[in-house]
Amino acid sequence: MPRLSLFSSPLLLGFDQFERTLDQVSKATADGYPPYNVEQVGDSALRITLAVAGFTMDDLAVEIDGSQLVVRGRQGDDDKDRVCLHRGIAARQFPRSFMLAEGIEVAGAWLENGLLNIDLIRRAPDARVRKVAIRASGERQEINGKGHPS
């Protein structure tokens, strides 16, 4: 059965990348580890805070992969001699991904009291108006295979 697209309307031209992003988000893991908050800390600033108790800076990695912010945690094996009678603090490796909208940039990250904070800034979009030239019918412009005028 073919998949019905939300963006099949002829009024929504060029939204295929947005649709692919929505597909990625919907396929993301439902695992709730580590827990996190997303806060607005200014007019154009956000902060993601992940609870990573027991992880050191060397155990964590923050990467930007295309339009995804990926946080990974992996603890070393330095607890081999420790005997836990109850382990309530999770010590497992994890990846946690966040889709970044266009114009969102990572400003920095820091670890404090078991919380990994990642600051994001939304750059103001270029709000310029551009005039599109109208050509005569004999002056048709060809578009190459990459989607650009040749």
C-alpha positions in Angstrom: 0.0 0.0 0.0 1.6 3.3 -1.0 2.4 5.8 1.8 0.2 8.9 1.9 2.3 12.0 2.0 1.4 15.0 4.2 3.1 17.2 1.7 1.4 16.0 -1.5 -0.5 19.3 -2.0 0.7 21.3 -5.1 0.9 24.3 -2.8 3.7 22.8 -0.7 6.6 22.8 -3.2 10.0 21.8 -2.0 9.1 20.4 1.4 10.5 16.9 0.7 13.5 17.5 3.0 11.1 18.6 5.8 9.1 15.4 5.2 12.3 13.3 5.5 13.2 15.1 8.7 9.8 14.2 10.2 10.3 10.6 9.2 13.6 10.6 11.0 12.1 12.1 14.1 9.2 9.6 14.1 11.7 6.7 13.8 13.8 7.9 16.7 14.1 5.5 19.6 11.5 5.8 22.4 14.2 5.1 25.0 14.0 7.7 27.7 17.6 7.5 28.8 19.2 9.8 29.6 16.3 12.2 30.7 16.6 15.7 29.4 15.0 19.2 29.4 14.8 21.7 26.7 14.5 25.3 27.9 14.2 28.7 26.2 16.8 30.8 27.9 16.5 33.9 25.7 14.6 35.3 22.7 16.8 33.3 20.3 18.5 30.9 22.7 17.7 27.4 23.8 19.4 25.0 26.3 19.3 21.2 26.3 20.1 19.7 29.7 20.8 16.0 30.0 21.0 14.1 33.3 24.3 12.2 33.0 25.1 11.4 36.6 28.3 9.3 36.9 29.7 10.3 33.5 32.8 12.4 33.2 33.7 14.8 30.4 35.9 12.1 28.9 32.9 9.7 28.8 30.7 12.1 26.8 30.8 13.3 23.1 28.7 16.0 21.5 28.6 16.0 17.7 26.7 17.6 14.9 25.9 15.2 12.1 24.1 17.1 9.3 21.0 18.5 10.9 21.3 16.3 14.0 22.8 17.0 17.3 24.1 13.7 18.7 25.1 13.2 22.3 26.9 9.9 23.2 27.9 8.6 26.6 30.2 5.7 27.3 31.7 4.9 30.7 35.0 3.2 31.1 35.5 0.0 33.0 37.2 1.5 36.1 34.5 0.1 38.4 35.6 -3.6 38.0 36.6 -3.9 41.7 33.4 -2.2 43.0 30.7 -4.5 44.4 27.3 -2.9 44.2 24.5 -4.3 46.4 22.0 -2.1 44.5 22.6 -0.2 41.3 20.1 2.6 40.9 22.3 4.9 38.9 22.3 3.9 35.3 25.8 3.4 33.9 25.0 2.3 30.4 26.2 3.8 27.1 23.7 5.8 25.2 23.2 7.9 22.1 20.7 10.7 22.2 19.8 12.6 19.1 18.0 15.9 18.5 17.0 17.3 15.1 18.1 20.9 14.6 16.0 23.3 12.6 17.7 25.3 9.9 19.5 28.3 11.5 20.0 26.6 14.9 23.7 26.5 15.9 25.4 24.9 18.9 27.0 27.7 20.9 28.7 25.5 23.5 28.4 22.7 26.1 29.5 22.2 29.7 29.2 19.5 32.4 28.2 20.6 35.9 26.9 18.6 38.9 26.0 15.6 36.7 24.1 17.7 34.1 25.3 18.2 30.6 24.2 21.6 29.3 24.2 22.4 25.5 23.4 25.9 24.5 21.8 26.6 21.1 21.4 29.9 19.3 18.8 30.6 16.6 20.4 32.9 13.9 18.0 35.5 12.5 16.9 34.5 9.0 18.0 36.6 6.1 14.7 38.6 5.6 15.5 40.1 2.3 13.0 40.4 -0.6 14.3 39.3 -3.9 12.9 40.1 -7.3 12.5 37.2 -9.8 13.0 38.2 -13.5 10.3 37.1 -15.9 11.8 35.9 -19.2 10.1 35.9 -22.6 9.0 32.5 -23.9 12.0 32.1 -26.2 14.5 32.7 -23.3 13.7 29.6 -21.4 16.3 28.7 -18.8 17.4 25.1 -18.5 17.9 23.4 -15.2 20.8 21.0 -14.9 20.6 17.6 -13.2 21.6 19.1 -9.8 18.5 21.3 -9.7 20.4 24.5 -10.5 20.0 26.8 -13.6 22.7 26.1 -16.1 
